[in-house]
Amino acid sequence: MMMVCSYDELLPERGVAALLDGRQIALFRTHTGEVFALGNQDPFSGANVLSRGIVGSRGEVPTVASPMFKQVFDLRTGVCLDDPGVGVTAYAVEVRDGLVLVGAAEAGREAPGLDAVGLDAVGLDGLGEAGAGAEPAVDAAPAAGGAR
């Protein structure tokens, strides 16, 4: 497991983007204090934006809604609740001694990838280098205007 940040840096009901072994992840702290980590890439748009999504719940399920097309993902598993055939990778998370540690993707919780949705279906085909396949820089600042 790799240390990503301190627990106190994560604001309740907010997301933060981080880089883990060259991959963008999104960390979330819920109002109950639980911490979850998902892949940051929205499988419907191809944009790395899930860390800027709206954290909430559906019943007892902690969720994040993508800021792009508003699909809702289960923070525990990465499965899209609006389209269960689509998901994002969910990572193992531990909070130890005030530090947030993130490990490898949990078995059975790896996303199938963008090809499962098909970028043509959401109008993102042919975007080239600046489009769906681009890897933007990670600023590691909390989403939604939070301070570090």
Secondary structure, 3 states (H helix, E strand, C coil): CEEEEEHHHCCECEEEEEEECCEEEEEEECCCCCEEEEECECCCCCCECHHHCEEEEECCEEEEECCCCCCEEECCCCEECCCCCCECCEEEEEEECCEEEEEEECCCCCCCCHHHCCHHHHCCCCCHHHCCCCCCCCCCCECCCCCC
